[in-house]
Amino acid sequence: MAGQRGGWQTFGEKTIYDNRWVRLGLVDVEAPNGERWDYHVVHLGRIAVALIVDSQDRALMLWRYRFVTEQWGYELLGGLVDAGEDAAGTAAREAEEESGWRPLGESERLVSFEPLPGQVTAPVDVFLWRGADRIGEPTDTEEAGRVEWVPLSRVPELVARQELLGSGTLVALLYYLASGGGAAR
């Protein structure tokens, strides 16, 4: 990549903070203009997101509060992929724990992306299921929220009101709708 126009060269990375949730590194880089310095990079773990859509064109979501951004809003279900766990399995497990609904059948990989590639590695994988069975109450009390089946027709309104939280939720819903999901399918 460095040989391509606009490519950057890297000469190693030094970890300056590390735990299960986040690693902060200083990467020795050379920019295309020849300047060289230590560049801060934040590394986050892989996140798996479950988009569960029912036969009434509704998505299963949590209405919740995120203190970091001081926002209330809707969020798809998902979480950090544990060591040795595949991303689709994580998305299904998190959906069940956070909502009390178990996704039905095999998942379909909907989209994978990096939300902030300029300074952060934060891989996100989104999986689609078309239905779920209610198995009980949510068991993940840390992720408490109001569980709702939200009509996909409300997505543009929720975007405009900034009531869809996080890139995993936004990208998943907008990609699904743009690719012919929902009533247009």
N, C-alpha and C positions, 0 to 999 in steps of 0.2 A: 504494500500500500504506500509506503514512504516514497517509492519511485514514481508514483502517479502525481500529476499536477495537484498541488494542495495537500499532499500527504505529509504527515508528521512522523518523525522518528522517535522511538523511545529507547532509553538506555538503562532501564531498570526501575524498580519501584521499592521504596522503603515504607513499611507499615508503621504508622505513628499511633494508631489506636485500633483495637480489634476486640470484638465480642460476638456473641451469637447473632446479633441483629444488624450490626454495621461495622465496616472496616474503613478506616481513613488512611489513604496512602499519599505519598509524595512521589510522583513519577518524574524522572529526569527526561525531559522532552526537548526536541528541537523543532521549532515551527518552520513552515515553508519559507519564511523570510530569513532563516539561518540563526535566529535568536534561540538561546538555550536557557532553560530554567527548570525549577521544581514546580510541578503543577499538582494542585490538590485534586484528588479523585476520591469520591465516596462510593463504596461498594456495598450494595444491599443484596440480600438473598433473593432467590427466585420466588416469585409470587404466582400462585395459581388462582384463577377466578372462575366461578361457575355462573354461566348465564343459563338459567332454567326458564324455558318459555312453555306456557300451557296452551291448550287448544283454543283458548279465548284471547290469544295474543296479549298475554300478560307475562311480565317477568317477575320472578321472586326476588325481593329486595328487603333490606333493612332500612328503616328510618332511624337515624342515630345521630349522635353528637360527636364531633371530632375536636378535641380541645386544642390541638396544635394549631389549627386554622380557625378555631372558634366558629365552627359551622355546624348547622343542622342540615341533614339532607339524606337522600337515598343512596344506598351503596349495594352493589352486587356482593354476593357471598364469596369468601376466599381467604387465603392466608399464605403464610410462609411454607415453602416446600421443605419438609424435614429430610435429613440425610437418609439416603436409601429409599426414599419414597418417590414415586413418579408423580408428575405434575397433575395429571388427570385424577389420580387417586386422592391427592391433596384437595383438589377443588371439590370433589364429591364428599370427602370427609368433612371439610370445613362447612359446606352447605348444610350437611346434616347437623353438625354441632351447633351452628349459629342460628338455624331456623327451625329445626325439628322436621324438616322435609328431606327425604332421600331421593336423589335423582334417579330416574328410570332409564334402564337400558345402557347402551354404549354411548360414550361421549363422542363429540365431533370437535376436533381442534378448530377453533374459530379464527384466532389470530394470535400472534406473538409479537411483542414490540419492546423497545427500550424507551421509556418516557422522557428522559433527560440526558441524552447521549453526550452532551458537551462536557459534563463534569461528574456524572453519576452513572454507575452500572446498576440497573434495577430491572432485570428481565421479568417480563410479565407474560404468562400464557393464559389464554382464555379458552374455556371449553363450553360447548353448548350441549344441553340436554333438552329434550322435548317432553317434559312432564316430570312429576315427582309424586311420591306417596307421603302423606303425613304420617310420621311415626311417633310423634310425641312433642314434648316441649323442648326448646333449645337447651343444650347442656353446657355450652360455653358462656358462662356468666360474665366473662370479661368483654365479650362482644355483644352485650345486651343492646337490644333495639326492638322496635316494633316491626314484626314480620308482616309484609304485605305483598300481595300480587298486584303489581302496578301495570295498568294498561300501557302498551307500547305507544299508543297514540298520544300519550302525555309526555313522551321524551322531549320533543321540541320545547314545550312549555317549561319543563323542569330544567332544561339547559339554559333557557333564557332567564330563569329565576335563580340560577346557580345553585340548584338543589340536587344535582348529581355529583357525588363526592368521588374524587380521585380519577386518575387517568384510566385505571382498569375498568371502571364503570362507564366512563364516557366513551372510550375507544370501543369497548365491547358492544354497547348499545347502538352507537352510531354506525359501526361497521356492519352489524347485523341488519339494521334497517337499510343501509345503503346497498347491501348486497342482495336485497330482495326478501329479507326476512319479514315476518309479520303478515298482515293482511294482504300485502302486495304479492306474496309468494304463491 
